[in-house]
Amino acid sequence: MNYRKRAAELLEQGHYNDRPSRVLNLLLIVLISLNVVAIILGSESDFYDRHKQALWAFEVFSVLVFTIEYLARVWSAVDLEEFGDKRPILGRLRYMLTPMALIDLLAILPFYLSLYLSFDLRFLRVVRMLRLLKLTRYSPALGALLDVIQQEADALLAAFVVLLLMLVFSASGIYLLEGEIQPETFGSIPSSMWWAIVTLTTVGYGDVVPITTGGKVFAGMIGLIGIGMIAVPAAILASGFAECIHERRRKYVERIHVLLSDGILDERDRWHLEGLRRDLGLRSDEALQLIQGMLDEARQSRLSHCPHCGEHLDDEPTP
């Protein structure tokens, strides 16, 4: 038995016809969720003082499980199609640099660093909250979000740079208009940036406001510009999501087409499609509609062609 390949099958989501794989992934989801609950409750001083030993024991147990999981994923990564390589070390290194592998590493690294370095307890709690990102492996929706951010990274970076330029421009403008009148809040460009951020994002806390006519006119202009500027990243993400959903549907239809090459969908094919559907985050009714459409198309194609010569039955005979 190939234990490494079996480890890859157990750890990778998508083997829905494999009961041990489903159980293992469910247990990992529960452990991650309990870790998040423990971190939240541990931030309460009274609760932490009363259950300090129990929280520490649970932390050690969780880190041990997550460490074994991480090492097992790295070890078995070469049995995955996208990381298969004649040089196993390079294949594993490529896997270790993937976003999900880095998240797995960040989930355990703070614990080991804390054994040799001193950290603020609050800092460690917040860093340990990164374990919540491990759930993206089991959630198609969260996985899609990471995929969209990765694919649209250049566009999002460009929008961020423009927003940063607008932030500096806004802070500089209000500093010139209000600096002498309100030196305690607009006395410098850095101190004016808080107002610029609040205004550009159209939050408008109202704790710092311009009082001169020029400052009010300038603030109104920045607020109007901010409405459009903040919408840019949202539009990029929305467009990326639409493209991502379209691409996932295309992949599902392509796989149906491959499985229908023999003209039928047996039980094994349907299990495979169910696993792919969950991986891609498609709704069950949507997937069923796509399968039914492909089956109808294949049936219509068989009815309209001669089973012996393959010619279209509606074609006129050649004189």
C-alpha positions in Angstrom: 0.0 0.0 0.0 1.3 3.5 -0.9 1.0 5.3 2.4 2.1 8.6 1.0 -0.5 8.6 -1.7 -3.2 7.5 0.8 -2.2 10.4 3.1 -2.7 12.9 0.2 -6.1 11.4 -0.5 -7.1 11.7 3.2 -5.9 15.2 3.6 -7.1 16.7 0.4 -10.7 17.8 0.2 -12.7 16.3 -2.6 -12.7 12.6 -1.8 -16.4 12.6 -0.8 -16.8 8.9 -1.6 -14.0 8.2 1.0 -15.6 8.1 4.4 -12.2 8.3 6.4 -11.3 11.4 4.3 -14.6 13.1 5.2 -14.3 12.2 8.9 -10.7 13.5 9.1 -11.6 16.8 7.4 -14.6 17.2 9.7 -12.4 16.6 12.8 -9.9 19.2 11.6 -12.7 21.7 11.0 -14.0 21.1 14.6 -10.5 21.5 16.0 -9.9 24.8 14.2 -13.3 26.1 15.4 -12.6 25.1 19.0 -9.2 26.9 18.7 -10.9 30.1 17.7 -13.4 29.8 20.6 -10.5 29.1 23.0 -8.6 32.1 21.8 -11.6 34.4 22.2 -12.5 33.1 25.6 -8.8 33.3 26.7 -8.8 37.0 26.0 -11.0 37.4 29.1 -8.7 37.8 32.1 -11.0 36.0 34.6 -11.6 33.1 32.3 -7.9 32.8 31.5 -6.9 32.8 35.1 -9.4 30.1 36.0 -8.6 27.8 33.1 -5.0 28.6 32.4 -3.7 25.0 32.6 -6.6 23.6 30.5 -6.1 26.3 27.8 -2.3 25.6 27.7 -2.9 21.8 27.4 -5.4 22.3 24.6 -3.0 24.7 22.8 -0.2 22.0 23.0 -2.6 19.4 21.7 -3.8 21.6 18.9 -0.3 22.6 17.8 0.8 18.9 17.8 -2.1 17.9 15.6 -1.6 20.9 13.2 2.1 20.1 13.1 1.5 16.5 12.1 -1.0 17.7 9.6 1.4 20.2 8.1 4.3 17.7 7.8 1.9 15.1 6.3 0.7 17.5 3.7 4.3 18.5 2.8 5.4 14.8 2.7 2.5 13.7 0.5 2.3 16.8 -1.7 4.4 15.1 -4.5 1.5 12.7 -5.0 -0.8 15.6 -6.0 -1.0 16.2 -9.7 -0.1 19.9 -9.5 3.0 19.3 -7.4 4.2 16.0 -8.9 7.9 16.3 -9.8 10.7 13.9 -10.6 12.6 15.8 -8.0 10.5 15.4 -4.8 12.3 18.2 -2.9 11.4 20.8 -5.5 7.8 19.6 -5.6 7.5 19.9 -1.9 9.1 23.4 -1.9 6.6 24.5 -4.5 3.8 23.2 -2.3 5.3 25.0 0.8 5.1 28.3 -1.0 1.4 28.0 -1.8 -1.0 30.3 0.2 -2.7 27.5 2.0 0.7 25.9 3.0 1.9 29.2 4.3 -1.3 29.6 6.4 -0.7 26.2 7.8 2.8 27.2 8.8 1.7 30.5 10.3 -0.9 28.5 12.4 1.9 26.7 14.3 5.0 28.9 14.0 4.1 31.4 16.8 3.9 28.6 19.3 7.4 27.3 18.6 8.8 30.8 18.5 7.3 31.6 21.9 9.3 28.8 23.4 12.6 30.7 22.6 11.4 34.3 22.3 9.3 36.4 24.6 6.1 37.8 23.1 3.3 39.9 24.5 0.4 37.5 25.3 -2.1 39.7 23.5 0.1 39.6 20.4 0.3 35.8 20.5 -3.5 35.5 20.8 -4.1 37.7 17.8 -1.4 35.8 15.7 -2.9 32.5 16.7 -6.2 33.7 15.3 -4.7 33.2 11.9 -5.7 29.5 12.4 -9.2 30.7 11.4 -7.7 31.1 7.8 -7.2 27.3 7.8 -11.0 27.0 7.3 -10.6 28.5 3.8 -9.3 25.0 2.7 -12.8 23.6 3.6 -14.9 26.4 2.4 -15.3 26.9 -1.4 -16.6 30.4 -0.8 -13.5 31.5 1.2 -11.3 29.7 -1.2 -12.9 31.6 -4.1 -12.2 34.9 -2.3 -8.5 34.0 -1.9 -8.3 33.0 -5.6 -9.9 36.2 -6.7 -7.6 38.3 -4.6 -4.6 36.4 -6.0 -5.8 36.8 -9.6 -6.7 40.5 -9.2 -3.6 41.4 -7.2 -2.2 43.8 -9.8 -5.5 45.6 -10.2 -6.1 45.8 -6.4 -2.5 47.1 -5.9 -3.1 49.8 -8.5 -6.3 50.9 -6.8 -4.5 50.9 -3.4 -1.7 53.1 -4.8 -4.3 55.6 -6.2 -6.1 55.6 -2.8 -2.8 56.2 -1.1 -2.1 59.2 -3.3 -5.5 60.6 -2.6 -4.9 60.1 1.1 -1.7 62.2 0.9 -3.4 64.8 -1.2 -6.4 65.1 1.1 -4.2 65.4 4.2 -2.0 68.0 2.6 -5.0 70.1 1.4 -6.8 70.1 4.8 -3.5 70.9 6.5 -3.1 74.1 4.4 -6.7 75.1 4.9 -7.2 74.3 8.6 -3.7 74.0 10.1 -3.6 77.5 11.5 -7.2 77.5 12.8 -7.0 74.0 14.4 -3.4 73.3 15.1 -4.2 70.5 17.6 -5.9 68.4 14.9 -4.6 69.7 11.6 -1.2 70.9 12.7 0.7 68.6 10.5 0.1 66.4 7.5 0.5 63.1 9.5 -2.0 64.3 12.1 -4.4 65.3 9.2 -4.3 61.8 7.7 -6.9 60.5 10.2 -9.4 63.0 9.0 -8.5 62.1 5.4 -9.0 58.4 5.9 -12.4 58.9 7.6 -13.5 61.3 4.8 -12.2 59.3 1.9 -13.9 56.1 3.2 -17.1 58.2 3.8 -17.3 56.9 7.4 -17.5 60.4 8.9 -17.0 59.9 12.6 -17.3 63.6 13.2 -14.6 63.8 15.8 -12.5 66.1 13.6 -14.2 68.5 11.2 -13.2 71.6 9.2 -14.7 74.9 10.4 -13.5 77.3 7.6 -15.4 77.8 4.4 -12.5 76.6 2.3 -12.1 73.6 4.5 -15.8 72.6 4.2 -15.8 73.0 0.4 -12.6 70.9 0.2 -14.0 68.3 2.6 -17.2 68.0 0.4 -15.1 67.5 -2.7 -13.0 64.8 -1.0 -16.1 63.1 0.2 -17.6 62.9 -3.3 -14.3 61.6 -4.7 -14.0 59.1 -1.9 -17.4 57.5 -2.9 -16.0 56.7 -6.3 -12.5 55.7 -5.2 -13.7 53.2 -2.5 -16.0 51.6 -5.1 -13.1 50.7 -7.3 -11.7 47.8 -5.2 -15.3 46.5 -4.7 -15.9 46.6 -8.5 -12.6 44.7 -9.1 -13.6 42.0 -6.6 -17.1 41.7 -8.0 -15.8 41.3 -11.5 -13.3 38.8 -10.3 -16.0 36.8 -8.5 -18.2 36.7 -11.6 -15.2 35.5 -13.7 -14.3 32.9 -11.1 -17.9 31.5 -11.0 -17.9 31.3 -14.8 -14.6 29.5 -14.8 -15.8 27.0 -12.2 -18.9 26.3 -14.2 -16.8 25.8 -17.3 -14.5 23.3 -15.5 -17.6 21.4 -14.2 -19.1 21.2 -17.7 -15.7 20.0 -19.2 -15.5 17.2 -16.6 -19.1 16.2 -17.4 -18.2 16.1 -21.1 -15.2 13.8 -20.4 -17.2 11.4 -18.2 -19.9 11.3 -20.8 -17.4 10.1 -23.5 -18.7 6.6 -23.1 -22.3 7.7 -23.3 -23.3 7.0 -19.6 -22.8 8.3 -16.1 -22.3 5.5 -13.7 -22.3 5.6 -9.9 -18.6 6.3 -9.7 -18.8 9.2 -12.2 -21.6 10.7 -10.2 -19.6 10.5 -7.0 -16.7 12.1 -8.8 -18.9 14.9 -10.0 -20.4 15.4 -6.5 -16.9 15.9 -5.1 -16.0 18.3 -7.9 -19.2 20.2 -7.3 -18.4 20.8 -3.6 -14.8 21.7 -4.4 -16.0 24.3 -6.9 -18.7 25.6 -4.6 -21.6 25.1 -7.1 -25.1 24.7 -5.9 -26.6 21.2 -6.1 -29.5 22.3 -8.3 -27.2 24.2 -10.6 -24.9 21.2 -11.0 -27.9 18.9 -11.6 -29.2 21.3 -14.3 -25.8 21.2 -16.0 -25.6 17.4 -15.9 -29.2 17.1 -17.2 -28.4 19.5 -20.0 -25.3 17.6 -21.1 -27.3 14.3 -20.9 -30.0 15.7 -23.1 -27.5 17.0 -25.5 -25.7 13.6 -25.7 -29.1 11.8 -26.1 -30.1 14.1 -28.9 -26.8 13.6 -30.6 -27.2 9.8 -30.6 -30.8 10.1 -31.9 -29.8 12.4 -34.8 -26.9 10.3 -36.0 -26.8 6.8 -37.5 -25.3 4.4 -35.0 -23.5 2.5 -37.8 -22.1 5.1 -40.2 -22.3 8.2 -37.9 -24.0 10.3 -40.6 -26.7 12.8 -39.6 -30.1 11.2 -40.1 -31.6 14.4 -41.4 -29.1 14.8 -44.2 -30.4 14.5 -47.8 -29.0 11.4 -49.6 -26.4 12.2 -52.2 -27.7 11.6 -55.7 
